[in-house]
Amino acid sequence: MNLKNKKYLWSLIQSTGDFLVGKLPSHPNHPKGRNPYAHVALRVKNRFGYSYKDLPDERLPEVIKFLDLIKQEEG
């Protein structure tokens, strides 16, 4: 992914994480609370098989739709 798209996608991941602050259920592996930004980045990696930085540019629209879906599911 080119630098411009990486920065844009990271800003979308951050805004999705901002939206999820305090909304993720507690988990015994995270006694101090869950990190919503890491949660979103991991969901992207699990769904697409790549870190957000390593995705091809042409998958950007698909990732954006997925981030909206995360907000609907978890919010």
N, C-alpha and C positions, 0 to 999 in steps of 0.2 A: 504494500500500500504506500502511496506517495505521502510525503510529509504533511501536505495540506489536509488530506483525508484522515491521516492518523490523528492530527490535532483536533479535527472536527469530531471524529468518532470518540476520542477521549473526552471531549467536552460533553457529548451526549451520554456517555457512560457516567460521568460525574453528575450530570443532572438527574439521571435515573437513580443513582445512588443517593443523591440528596432527597429525592422523592421517597425512598425506602427507609430513610433514617427513622428508627424507632418502630418500624412496621414488620421487621423480620421476626419470626418466632424465636424464642430462646432455644439454645442447644447446649447440651452438657459439655461439648468440646470448646465452647466459647463462653466461659463463666463471666467475663467482663463485657459481654455483648458482642453482637456480630458486626462485621465490617460490611456495610452495604455496597461499597465500591468494589471490594474484592469479590463479593457475591455476584455482582453484575458481570464483572470481567470473567469470572470462572464460568458463569452460565453461557457467555458468548463463546468461550473456548470449548466448552463441552458440546455446544450445539453445532459449531462450525468446524471443529477440529483444529483450530489455529488460535493463537493469541490474536487479539484485535489488531496488533501491529503487523502481523504476518498475513492477514487476509488480503486477497486480491481486491483491487479497486472496484471491480465490477460487482462485488458482493455487498458493497456499501448500502444500497437501498434495502436489501434483504435484512441486513443487520439492524438498520434503523427500524424496520417493522418489528423485528424481534424485541428491540428495546421497548417499544410501545406495548408489546404483548406482556413483557415482564411487569411493566407498571400496572397493567390491567389485572394480571394474575396475583401479584403480591401486594398491591395497593389497596 
